[in-house]
Amino acid sequence: MVIELKNRSQYTDKVIQKGLIQTSKYIGQSGATEGHLVIFDRRKTVSWEEEIFHQSLVQDGKTIMVWGM
């Protein structure tokens, strides 16, 4: 299993896209069967509804679970 961690200080979409690419690469290199991308929201002015999320996304044919915290 691959777990990639990213800090978010600005745009979620950019952080997620870069993280998906990196996680997919690591899955391929390691031969792992699953991948998780965890995004830590470092902004001070965000509500829990914006900060906490879960998505299943596909990058390069690999399903990656994306978690926002």
mmJSON file of the N, C-alpha and C atoms, coordinates in Angstrom:
{"data_MODEL":{"atom_site":{
"group_PDB":["ATOM","ATOM","ATOM","ATOM","ATOM","ATOM","ATOM","ATOM","ATOM","ATOM","ATOM","ATOM","ATOM","ATOM","ATOM","ATOM","ATOM","ATOM","ATOM","ATOM","ATOM","ATOM","ATOM","ATOM","ATOM","ATOM","ATOM","ATOM","ATOM","ATOM","ATOM","ATOM","ATOM","ATOM","ATOM","ATOM","ATOM","ATOM","ATOM","ATOM","ATOM","ATOM","ATOM","ATOM","ATOM","ATOM","ATOM","ATOM","ATOM","ATOM","ATOM","ATOM","ATOM","ATOM","ATOM","ATOM","ATOM","ATOM","ATOM","ATOM","ATOM","ATOM","ATOM","ATOM","ATOM","ATOM","ATOM","ATOM","ATOM","ATOM","ATOM","ATOM","ATOM","ATOM","ATOM","ATOM","ATOM","ATOM","ATOM","ATOM","ATOM","ATOM","ATOM","ATOM","ATOM","ATOM","ATOM","ATOM","ATOM","ATOM","ATOM","ATOM","ATOM","ATOM","ATOM","ATOM","ATOM","ATOM","ATOM","ATOM","ATOM","ATOM","ATOM","ATOM","ATOM","ATOM","ATOM","ATOM","ATOM","ATOM","ATOM","ATOM","ATOM","ATOM","ATOM","ATOM","ATOM","ATOM","ATOM","ATOM","ATOM","ATOM","ATOM","ATOM","ATOM","ATOM","ATOM","ATOM","ATOM","ATOM","ATOM","ATOM","ATOM","ATOM","ATOM","ATOM","ATOM","ATOM","ATOM","ATOM","ATOM","ATOM","ATOM","ATOM","ATOM","ATOM","ATOM","ATOM","ATOM","ATOM","ATOM","ATOM","ATOM","ATOM","ATOM","ATOM","ATOM","ATOM","ATOM","ATOM","ATOM","ATOM","ATOM","ATOM","ATOM","ATOM","ATOM","ATOM","ATOM","ATOM","ATOM","ATOM","ATOM","ATOM","ATOM","ATOM","ATOM","ATOM","ATOM","ATOM","ATOM","ATOM","ATOM","ATOM","ATOM","ATOM","ATOM","ATOM","ATOM","ATOM","ATOM","ATOM","ATOM","ATOM","ATOM","ATOM","ATOM","ATOM","ATOM","ATOM","ATOM","ATOM","ATOM","ATOM","ATOM","ATOM","ATOM"],
"id":[1,2,3,4,5,6,7,8,9,10,11,12,13,14,15,16,17,18,19,20,21,22,23,24,25,26,27,28,29,30,31,32,33,34,35,36,37,38,39,40,41,42,43,44,45,46,47,48,49,50,51,52,53,54,55,56,57,58,59,60,61,62,63,64,65,66,67,68,69,70,71,72,73,74,75,76,77,78,79,80,81,82,83,84,85,86,87,88,89,90,91,92,93,94,95,96,97,98,99,100,101,102,103,104,105,106,107,108,109,110,111,112,113,114,115,116,117,118,119,120,121,122,123,124,125,126,127,128,129,130,131,132,133,134,135,136,137,138,139,140,141,142,143,144,145,146,147,148,149,150,151,152,153,154,155,156,157,158,159,160,161,162,163,164,165,166,167,168,169,170,171,172,173,174,175,176,177,178,179,180,181,182,183,184,185,186,187,188,189,190,191,192,193,194,195,196,197,198,199,200,201,202,203,204,205,206,207],
"type_symbol":["N","C","C","N","C","C","N","C","C","N","C","C","N","C","C","N","C","C","N","C","C","N","C","C","N","C","C","N","C","C","N","C","C","N","C","C","N","C","C","N","C","C","N","C","C","N","C","C","N","C","C","N","C","C","N","C","C","N","C","C","N","C","C","N","C","C","N","C","C","N","C","C","N","C","C","N","C","C","N","C","C","N","C","C","N","C","C","N","C","C","N","C","C","N","C","C","N","C","C","N","C","C","N","C","C","N","C","C","N","C","C","N","C","C","N","C","C","N","C","C","N","C","C","N","C","C","N","C","C","N","C","C","N","C","C","N","C","C","N","C","C","N","C","C","N","C","C","N","C","C","N","C","C","N","C","C","N","C","C","N","C","C","N","C","C","N","C","C","N","C","C","N","C","C","N","C","C","N","C","C","N","C","C","N","C","C","N","C","C","N","C","C","N","C","C","N","C","C","N","C","C","N","C","C","N","C","C"],
"label_atom_id":["N","CA","C","N","CA","C","N","CA","C","N","CA","C","N","CA","C","N","CA","C","N","CA","C","N","CA","C","N","CA","C","N","CA","C","N","CA","C","N","CA","C","N","CA","C","N","CA","C","N","CA","C","N","CA","C","N","CA","C","N","CA","C","N","CA","C","N","CA","C","N","CA","C","N","CA","C","N","CA","C","N","CA","C","N","CA","C","N","CA","C","N","CA","C","N","CA","C","N","CA","C","N","CA","C","N","CA","C","N","CA","C","N","CA","C","N","CA","C","N","CA","C","N","CA","C","N","CA","C","N","CA","C","N","CA","C","N","CA","C","N","CA","C","N","CA","C","N","CA","C","N","CA","C","N","CA","C","N","CA","C","N","CA","C","N","CA","C","N","CA","C","N","CA","C","N","CA","C","N","CA","C","N","CA","C","N","CA","C","N","CA","C","N","CA","C","N","CA","C","N","CA","C","N","CA","C","N","CA","C","N","CA","C","N","CA","C","N","CA","C","N","CA","C","N","CA","C","N","CA","C","N","CA","C","N","CA","C","N","CA","C"],
"label_alt_id":[null,null,null,null,null,null,null,null,null,null,null,null,null,null,null,null,null,null,null,null,null,null,null,null,null,null,null,null,null,null,null,null,null,null,null,null,null,null,null,null,null,null,null,null,null,null,null,null,null,null,null,null,null,null,null,null,null,null,null,null,null,null,null,null,null,null,null,null,null,null,null,null,null,null,null,null,null,null,null,null,null,null,null,null,null,null,null,null,null,null,null,null,null,null,null,null,null,null,null,null,null,null,null,null,null,null,null,null,null,null,null,null,null,null,null,null,null,null,null,null,null,null,null,null,null,null,null,null,null,null,null,null,null,null,null,null,null,null,null,null,null,null,null,null,null,null,null,null,null,null,null,null,null,null,null,null,null,null,null,null,null,null,null,null,null,null,null,null,null,null,null,null,null,null,null,null,null,null,null,null,null,null,null,null,null,null,null,null,null,null,null,null,null,null,null,null,null,null,null,null,null,null,null,null,null,null,null],
"label_comp_id":["MET","MET","MET","VAL","VAL","VAL","ILE","ILE","ILE","GLU","GLU","GLU","LEU","LEU","LEU","LYS","LYS","LYS","ASN","ASN","ASN","ARG","ARG","ARG","SER","SER","SER","GLN","GLN","GLN","TYR","TYR","TYR","THR","THR","THR","ASP","ASP","ASP","LYS","LYS","LYS","VAL","VAL","VAL","ILE","ILE","ILE","GLN","GLN","GLN","LYS","LYS","LYS","GLY","GLY","GLY","LEU","LEU","LEU","ILE","ILE","ILE","GLN","GLN","GLN","THR","THR","THR","SER","SER","SER","LYS","LYS","LYS","TYR","TYR","TYR","ILE","ILE","ILE","GLY","GLY","GLY","GLN","GLN","GLN","SER","SER","SER","GLY","GLY","GLY","ALA","ALA","ALA","THR","THR","THR","GLU","GLU","GLU","GLY","GLY","GLY","HIS","HIS","HIS","LEU","LEU","LEU","VAL","VAL","VAL","ILE","ILE","ILE","PHE","PHE","PHE","ASP","ASP","ASP","ARG","ARG","ARG","ARG","ARG","ARG","LYS","LYS","LYS","THR","THR","THR","VAL","VAL","VAL","SER","SER","SER","TRP","TRP","TRP","GLU","GLU","GLU","GLU","GLU","GLU","GLU","GLU","GLU","ILE","ILE","ILE","PHE","PHE","PHE","HIS","HIS","HIS","GLN","GLN","GLN","SER","SER","SER","LEU","LEU","LEU","VAL","VAL","VAL","GLN","GLN","GLN","ASP","ASP","ASP","GLY","GLY","GLY","LYS","LYS","LYS","THR","THR","THR","ILE","ILE","ILE","MET","MET","MET","VAL","VAL","VAL","TRP","TRP","TRP","GLY","GLY","GLY","MET","MET","MET"],
"label_asym_id":["A","A","A","A","A","A","A","A","A","A","A","A","A","A","A","A","A","A","A","A","A","A","A","A","A","A","A","A","A","A","A","A","A","A","A","A","A","A","A","A","A","A","A","A","A","A","A","A","A","A","A","A","A","A","A","A","A","A","A","A","A","A","A","A","A","A","A","A","A","A","A","A","A","A","A","A","A","A","A","A","A","A","A","A","A","A","A","A","A","A","A","A","A","A","A","A","A","A","A","A","A","A","A","A","A","A","A","A","A","A","A","A","A","A","A","A","A","A","A","A","A","A","A","A","A","A","A","A","A","A","A","A","A","A","A","A","A","A","A","A","A","A","A","A","A","A","A","A","A","A","A","A","A","A","A","A","A","A","A","A","A","A","A","A","A","A","A","A","A","A","A","A","A","A","A","A","A","A","A","A","A","A","A","A","A","A","A","A","A","A","A","A","A","A","A","A","A","A","A","A","A","A","A","A","A","A","A"],
"label_entity_id":["1","1","1","1","1","1","1","1","1","1","1","1","1","1","1","1","1","1","1","1","1","1","1","1","1","1","1","1","1","1","1","1","1","1","1","1","1","1","1","1","1","1","1","1","1","1","1","1","1","1","1","1","1","1","1","1","1","1","1","1","1","1","1","1","1","1","1","1","1","1","1","1","1","1","1","1","1","1","1","1","1","1","1","1","1","1","1","1","1","1","1","1","1","1","1","1","1","1","1","1","1","1","1","1","1","1","1","1","1","1","1","1","1","1","1","1","1","1","1","1","1","1","1","1","1","1","1","1","1","1","1","1","1","1","1","1","1","1","1","1","1","1","1","1","1","1","1","1","1","1","1","1","1","1","1","1","1","1","1","1","1","1","1","1","1","1","1","1","1","1","1","1","1","1","1","1","1","1","1","1","1","1","1","1","1","1","1","1","1","1","1","1","1","1","1","1","1","1","1","1","1","1","1","1","1","1","1"],
"label_seq_id":[1,1,1,2,2,2,3,3,3,4,4,4,5,5,5,6,6,6,7,7,7,8,8,8,9,9,9,10,10,10,11,11,11,12,12,12,13,13,13,14,14,14,15,15,15,16,16,16,17,17,17,18,18,18,19,19,19,20,20,20,21,21,21,22,22,22,23,23,23,24,24,24,25,25,25,26,26,26,27,27,27,28,28,28,29,29,29,30,30,30,31,31,31,32,32,32,33,33,33,34,34,34,35,35,35,36,36,36,37,37,37,38,38,38,39,39,39,40,40,40,41,41,41,42,42,42,43,43,43,44,44,44,45,45,45,46,46,46,47,47,47,48,48,48,49,49,49,50,50,50,51,51,51,52,52,52,53,53,53,54,54,54,55,55,55,56,56,56,57,57,57,58,58,58,59,59,59,60,60,60,61,61,61,62,62,62,63,63,63,64,64,64,65,65,65,66,66,66,67,67,67,68,68,68,69,69,69],
"pdbx_PDB_ins_code":[null,null,null,null,null,null,null,null,null,null,null,null,null,null,null,null,null,null,null,null,null,null,null,null,null,null,null,null,null,null,null,null,null,null,null,null,null,null,null,null,null,null,null,null,null,null,null,null,null,null,null,null,null,null,null,null,null,null,null,null,null,null,null,null,null,null,null,null,null,null,null,null,null,null,null,null,null,null,null,null,null,null,null,null,null,null,null,null,null,null,null,null,null,null,null,null,null,null,null,null,null,null,null,null,null,null,null,null,null,null,null,null,null,null,null,null,null,null,null,null,null,null,null,null,null,null,null,null,null,null,null,null,null,null,null,null,null,null,null,null,null,null,null,null,null,null,null,null,null,null,null,null,null,null,null,null,null,null,null,null,null,null,null,null,null,null,null,null,null,null,null,null,null,null,null,null,null,null,null,null,null,null,null,null,null,null,null,null,null,null,null,null,null,null,null,null,null,null,null,null,null,null,null,null,null,null,null],
"Cartn_x":[0.84,0.0,0.89,0.511,1.218,0.346,0.945,0.26,1.12,0.565,1.264,0.573,1.34,0.811,1.174,0.208,0.435,-0.183,0.472,-0.078,-0.736,-1.923,-2.623,-2.587,-2.056,-2.085,-2.811,-3.05,-3.745,-4.801,-4.579,-5.596,-5.662,-6.811,-6.991,-6.764,-7.32,-7.228,-5.779,-4.926,-3.514,-2.812,-3.074,-2.452,-2.892,-4.186,-4.697,-4.111,-4.088,-3.56,-2.09,-1.285,0.132,0.276,-0.526,-0.475,-0.907,-1.924,-2.377,-1.28,-0.623,0.465,1.586,1.964,3.045,2.659,1.446,0.99,0.916,0.406,0.337,1.732,2.673,4.065,4.618,4.379,4.867,4.215,2.92,2.234,2.906,3.18,3.837,5.233,5.986,7.361,7.414,6.466,6.522,5.746,4.886,4.048,2.893,2.586,1.492,0.154,-0.822,-2.146,-3.154,-2.779,-3.671,-2.875,-3.533,-2.883,-3.838,-3.297,-4.078,-3.308,-4.037,-3.479,-4.183,-3.422,-3.983,-3.576,-4.579,-4.36,-4.661,-3.647,-3.837,-4.055,-5.19,-5.53,-4.94,-3.978,-3.257,-3.87,-4.927,-5.538,-6.282,-6.256,-6.891,-8.375,-8.797,-10.151,-11.06,-10.895,-11.698,-12.636,-13.848,-14.809,-14.539,-15.07,-14.913,-15.51,-16.6,-17.252,-16.33,-15.515,-14.56,-13.322,-12.917,-11.652,-11.731,-12.835,-12.966,-13.694,-13.017,-13.655,-12.982,-13.652,-13.135,-13.6,-12.674,-12.99,-12.209,-12.759,-12.046,-11.792,-10.516,-10.164,-9.235,-9.196,-8.361,-7.275,-6.035,-4.887,-4.096,-3.904,-3.134,-3.668,-4.987,-5.603,-5.558,-5.066,-4.957,-5.964,-6.742,-7.688,-6.956,-7.12,-6.452,-7.513,-7.507,-8.414,-7.819,-8.588,-8.11,-8.881,-8.138,-8.707,-8.315,-9.278,-9.014,-9.178,-8.219,-8.251,-7.811],
"Cartn_y":[-1.172,0.0,1.242,2.214,3.496,4.548,5.341,6.471,7.705,8.666,9.925,11.03,11.883,12.981,14.31,15.217,16.559,17.581,18.733,19.866,20.798,21.251,22.199,23.564,24.521,25.888,26.801,26.307,27.124,26.308,26.011,25.434,23.914,23.396,21.962,21.196,21.678,20.945,20.713,21.702,21.549,20.549,20.63,19.726,18.293,18.1,16.756,16.232,17.031,16.556,16.154,16.976,16.628,15.372,15.284,14.124,12.844,12.929,11.749,11.225,12.131,11.743,11.068,11.672,11.135,9.787,9.671,8.42,7.308,7.615,6.626,6.116,7.027,6.659,5.718,6.049,5.218,3.833,3.777,2.484,1.623,2.215,1.484,1.012,1.86,1.521,0.431,0.46,-0.464,-1.763,-1.762,-2.938,-3.041,-1.947,-1.943,-2.161,-2.617,-2.861,-1.774,-0.865,0.243,1.479,2.644,3.896,4.858,5.642,6.643,7.962,9.027,10.372,11.15,11.622,12.337,13.809,14.68,16.122,16.777,17.378,18.114,19.582,20.113,21.506,22.395,23.218,24.066,25.46,25.746,27.077,27.234,28.408,28.684,29.027,29.481,30.015,29.069,27.79,26.829,26.084,25.793,25.063,23.56,22.818,21.361,20.758,21.331,20.807,20.891,21.926,22.083,21.216,21.076,20.429,18.901,18.326,16.871,16.351,15.477,14.875,13.55,12.78,11.489,11.286,10.931,10.687,9.479,8.792,7.728,8.23,8.434,8.975,8.004,8.104,7.217,8.037,7.567,8.192,7.078,7.187,6.198,4.781,4.649,3.336,2.794,3.587,3.154,3.94,3.224,3.88,4.325,5.596,6.183,6.827,6.464,7.046,8.366,9.443,10.769,11.172,11.541,11.911,13.342,14.169,15.53,15.634,16.275,16.409,17.797],
"Cartn_z":[0.0,0.0,0.0,-0.79,-0.84,-0.167,0.705,1.325,1.092,0.382,0.096,0.888,1.553,2.35,1.7,1.655,1.102,2.036,2.174,2.899,1.913,2.243,1.389,2.04,1.301,1.803,0.824,-0.406,-1.394,-2.134,-3.404,-4.265,-4.162,-3.752,-3.574,-4.868,-5.977,-7.244,-7.667,-7.529,-7.9,-6.995,-5.707,-4.744,-5.033,-5.28,-5.565,-6.865,-7.916,-9.203,-9.1,-8.467,-8.28,-7.417,-6.371,-5.487,-6.176,-7.049,-7.795,-8.713,-9.397,-10.302,-9.521,-8.409,-7.592,-6.984,-6.454,-5.85,-6.887,-8.07,-9.151,-9.517,-9.578,-9.886,-8.815,-7.551,-6.449,-6.458,-6.786,-6.876,-7.937,-9.098,-10.172,-9.802,-9.143,-8.769,-7.696,-6.779,-5.643,-5.879,-6.899,-7.134,-6.146,-5.454,-4.479,-5.186,-4.435,-4.998,-4.656,-3.77,-3.463,-3.07,-3.248,-2.921,-2.25,-1.332,-0.605,-0.639,-0.889,-0.892,0.207,1.187,2.332,2.222,2.202,2.075,3.422,4.039,5.284,4.935,5.363,5.072,6.151,5.764,6.717,6.865,6.09,6.184,7.508,8.033,9.332,9.2,8.031,7.866,7.084,7.251,6.5,7.461,6.985,7.822,7.735,8.689,8.679,7.417,6.92,5.717,4.495,4.426,3.329,3.528,4.772,5.088,5.027,5.495,5.583,4.342,3.585,2.412,2.077,1.238,0.781,-0.661,-1.53,-2.935,-3.418,-4.374,-5.062,-6.476,-6.833,-8.144,-8.868,-10.193,-11.004,-11.692,-11.589,-12.25,-12.926,-14.224,-14.982,-14.777,-14.682,-14.51,-13.097,-12.158,-10.757,-9.912,-9.12,-8.225,-6.967,-6.644,-5.479,-4.596,-3.335,-2.372,-1.879,-1.994,-1.59,-0.332,0.687,1.983,2.32,2.663,3.111,4.602,5.256,6.719,7.121],
"occupancy":[1.0,1.0,1.0,1.0,1.0,1.0,1.0,1.0,1.0,1.0,1.0,1.0,1.0,1.0,1.0,1.0,1.0,1.0,1.0,1.0,1.0,1.0,1.0,1.0,1.0,1.0,1.0,1.0,1.0,1.0,1.0,1.0,1.0,1.0,1.0,1.0,1.0,1.0,1.0,1.0,1.0,1.0,1.0,1.0,1.0,1.0,1.0,1.0,1.0,1.0,1.0,1.0,1.0,1.0,1.0,1.0,1.0,1.0,1.0,1.0,1.0,1.0,1.0,1.0,1.0,1.0,1.0,1.0,1.0,1.0,1.0,1.0,1.0,1.0,1.0,1.0,1.0,1.0,1.0,1.0,1.0,1.0,1.0,1.0,1.0,1.0,1.0,1.0,1.0,1.0,1.0,1.0,1.0,1.0,1.0,1.0,1.0,1.0,1.0,1.0,1.0,1.0,1.0,1.0,1.0,1.0,1.0,1.0,1.0,1.0,1.0,1.0,1.0,1.0,1.0,1.0,1.0,1.0,1.0,1.0,1.0,1.0,1.0,1.0,1.0,1.0,1.0,1.0,1.0,1.0,1.0,1.0,1.0,1.0,1.0,1.0,1.0,1.0,1.0,1.0,1.0,1.0,1.0,1.0,1.0,1.0,1.0,1.0,1.0,1.0,1.0,1.0,1.0,1.0,1.0,1.0,1.0,1.0,1.0,1.0,1.0,1.0,1.0,1.0,1.0,1.0,1.0,1.0,1.0,1.0,1.0,1.0,1.0,1.0,1.0,1.0,1.0,1.0,1.0,1.0,1.0,1.0,1.0,1.0,1.0,1.0,1.0,1.0,1.0,1.0,1.0,1.0,1.0,1.0,1.0,1.0,1.0,1.0,1.0,1.0,1.0,1.0,1.0,1.0,1.0,1.0,1.0],
"B_iso_or_equiv":[0.0,0.0,0.0,0.0,0.0,0.0,0.0,0.0,0.0,0.0,0.0,0.0,0.0,0.0,0.0,0.0,0.0,0.0,0.0,0.0,0.0,0.0,0.0,0.0,0.0,0.0,0.0,0.0,0.0,0.0,0.0,0.0,0.0,0.0,0.0,0.0,0.0,0.0,0.0,0.0,0.0,0.0,0.0,0.0,0.0,0.0,0.0,0.0,0.0,0.0,0.0,0.0,0.0,0.0,0.0,0.0,0.0,0.0,0.0,0.0,0.0,0.0,0.0,0.0,0.0,0.0,0.0,0.0,0.0,0.0,0.0,0.0,0.0,0.0,0.0,0.0,0.0,0.0,0.0,0.0,0.0,0.0,0.0,0.0,0.0,0.0,0.0,0.0,0.0,0.0,0.0,0.0,0.0,0.0,0.0,0.0,0.0,0.0,0.0,0.0,0.0,0.0,0.0,0.0,0.0,0.0,0.0,0.0,0.0,0.0,0.0,0.0,0.0,0.0,0.0,0.0,0.0,0.0,0.0,0.0,0.0,0.0,0.0,0.0,0.0,0.0,0.0,0.0,0.0,0.0,0.0,0.0,0.0,0.0,0.0,0.0,0.0,0.0,0.0,0.0,0.0,0.0,0.0,0.0,0.0,0.0,0.0,0.0,0.0,0.0,0.0,0.0,0.0,0.0,0.0,0.0,0.0,0.0,0.0,0.0,0.0,0.0,0.0,0.0,0.0,0.0,0.0,0.0,0.0,0.0,0.0,0.0,0.0,0.0,0.0,0.0,0.0,0.0,0.0,0.0,0.0,0.0,0.0,0.0,0.0,0.0,0.0,0.0,0.0,0.0,0.0,0.0,0.0,0.0,0.0,0.0,0.0,0.0,0.0,0.0,0.0,0.0,0.0,0.0,0.0,0.0,0.0],
"pdbx_formal_charge":[null,null,null,null,null,null,null,null,null,null,null,null,null,null,null,null,null,null,null,null,null,null,null,null,null,null,null,null,null,null,null,null,null,null,null,null,null,null,null,null,null,null,null,null,null,null,null,null,null,null,null,null,null,null,null,null,null,null,null,null,null,null,null,null,null,null,null,null,null,null,null,null,null,null,null,null,null,null,null,null,null,null,null,null,null,null,null,null,null,null,null,null,null,null,null,null,null,null,null,null,null,null,null,null,null,null,null,null,null,null,null,null,null,null,null,null,null,null,null,null,null,null,null,null,null,null,null,null,null,null,null,null,null,null,null,null,null,null,null,null,null,null,null,null,null,null,null,null,null,null,null,null,null,null,null,null,null,null,null,null,null,null,null,null,null,null,null,null,null,null,null,null,null,null,null,null,null,null,null,null,null,null,null,null,null,null,null,null,null,null,null,null,null,null,null,null,null,null,null,null,null,null,null,null,null,null,null],
"auth_seq_id":[1,1,1,2,2,2,3,3,3,4,4,4,5,5,5,6,6,6,7,7,7,8,8,8,9,9,9,10,10,10,11,11,11,12,12,12,13,13,13,14,14,14,15,15,15,16,16,16,17,17,17,18,18,18,19,19,19,20,20,20,21,21,21,22,22,22,23,23,23,24,24,24,25,25,25,26,26,26,27,27,27,28,28,28,29,29,29,30,30,30,31,31,31,32,32,32,33,33,33,34,34,34,35,35,35,36,36,36,37,37,37,38,38,38,39,39,39,40,40,40,41,41,41,42,42,42,43,43,43,44,44,44,45,45,45,46,46,46,47,47,47,48,48,48,49,49,49,50,50,50,51,51,51,52,52,52,53,53,53,54,54,54,55,55,55,56,56,56,57,57,57,58,58,58,59,59,59,60,60,60,61,61,61,62,62,62,63,63,63,64,64,64,65,65,65,66,66,66,67,67,67,68,68,68,69,69,69],
"auth_comp_id":["MET","MET","MET","VAL","VAL","VAL","ILE","ILE","ILE","GLU","GLU","GLU","LEU","LEU","LEU","LYS","LYS","LYS","ASN","ASN","ASN","ARG","ARG","ARG","SER","SER","SER","GLN","GLN","GLN","TYR","TYR","TYR","THR","THR","THR","ASP","ASP","ASP","LYS","LYS","LYS","VAL","VAL","VAL","ILE","ILE","ILE","GLN","GLN","GLN","LYS","LYS","LYS","GLY","GLY","GLY","LEU","LEU","LEU","ILE","ILE","ILE","GLN","GLN","GLN","THR","THR","THR","SER","SER","SER","LYS","LYS","LYS","TYR","TYR","TYR","ILE","ILE","ILE","GLY","GLY","GLY","GLN","GLN","GLN","SER","SER","SER","GLY","GLY","GLY","ALA","ALA","ALA","THR","THR","THR","GLU","GLU","GLU","GLY","GLY","GLY","HIS","HIS","HIS","LEU","LEU","LEU","VAL","VAL","VAL","ILE","ILE","ILE","PHE","PHE","PHE","ASP","ASP","ASP","ARG","ARG","ARG","ARG","ARG","ARG","LYS","LYS","LYS","THR","THR","THR","VAL","VAL","VAL","SER","SER","SER","TRP","TRP","TRP","GLU","GLU","GLU","GLU","GLU","GLU","GLU","GLU","GLU","ILE","ILE","ILE","PHE","PHE","PHE","HIS","HIS","HIS","GLN","GLN","GLN","SER","SER","SER","LEU","LEU","LEU","VAL","VAL","VAL","GLN","GLN","GLN","ASP","ASP","ASP","GLY","GLY","GLY","LYS","LYS","LYS","THR","THR","THR","ILE","ILE","ILE","MET","MET","MET","VAL","VAL","VAL","TRP","TRP","TRP","GLY","GLY","GLY","MET","MET","MET"],
"auth_asym_id":["A","A","A","A","A","A","A","A","A","A","A","A","A","A","A","A","A","A","A","A","A","A","A","A","A","A","A","A","A","A","A","A","A","A","A","A","A","A","A","A","A","A","A","A","A","A","A","A","A","A","A","A","A","A","A","A","A","A","A","A","A","A","A","A","A","A","A","A","A","A","A","A","A","A","A","A","A","A","A","A","A","A","A","A","A","A","A","A","A","A","A","A","A","A","A","A","A","A","A","A","A","A","A","A","A","A","A","A","A","A","A","A","A","A","A","A","A","A","A","A","A","A","A","A","A","A","A","A","A","A","A","A","A","A","A","A","A","A","A","A","A","A","A","A","A","A","A","A","A","A","A","A","A","A","A","A","A","A","A","A","A","A","A","A","A","A","A","A","A","A","A","A","A","A","A","A","A","A","A","A","A","A","A","A","A","A","A","A","A","A","A","A","A","A","A","A","A","A","A","A","A","A","A","A","A","A","A"],
"auth_atom_id":["N","CA","C","N","CA","C","N","CA","C","N","CA","C","N","CA","C","N","CA","C","N","CA","C","N","CA","C","N","CA","C","N","CA","C","N","CA","C","N","CA","C","N","CA","C","N","CA","C","N","CA","C","N","CA","C","N","CA","C","N","CA","C","N","CA","C","N","CA","C","N","CA","C","N","CA","C","N","CA","C","N","CA","C","N","CA","C","N","CA","C","N","CA","C","N","CA","C","N","CA","C","N","CA","C","N","CA","C","N","CA","C","N","CA","C","N","CA","C","N","CA","C","N","CA","C","N","CA","C","N","CA","C","N","CA","C","N","CA","C","N","CA","C","N","CA","C","N","CA","C","N","CA","C","N","CA","C","N","CA","C","N","CA","C","N","CA","C","N","CA","C","N","CA","C","N","CA","C","N","CA","C","N","CA","C","N","CA","C","N","CA","C","N","CA","C","N","CA","C","N","CA","C","N","CA","C","N","CA","C","N","CA","C","N","CA","C","N","CA","C","N","CA","C","N","CA","C","N","CA","C","N","CA","C","N","CA","C","N","CA","C"],
"pdbx_PDB_model_num":[1,1,1,1,1,1,1,1,1,1,1,1,1,1,1,1,1,1,1,1,1,1,1,1,1,1,1,1,1,1,1,1,1,1,1,1,1,1,1,1,1,1,1,1,1,1,1,1,1,1,1,1,1,1,1,1,1,1,1,1,1,1,1,1,1,1,1,1,1,1,1,1,1,1,1,1,1,1,1,1,1,1,1,1,1,1,1,1,1,1,1,1,1,1,1,1,1,1,1,1,1,1,1,1,1,1,1,1,1,1,1,1,1,1,1,1,1,1,1,1,1,1,1,1,1,1,1,1,1,1,1,1,1,1,1,1,1,1,1,1,1,1,1,1,1,1,1,1,1,1,1,1,1,1,1,1,1,1,1,1,1,1,1,1,1,1,1,1,1,1,1,1,1,1,1,1,1,1,1,1,1,1,1,1,1,1,1,1,1,1,1,1,1,1,1,1,1,1,1,1,1,1,1,1,1,1,1]
}}}
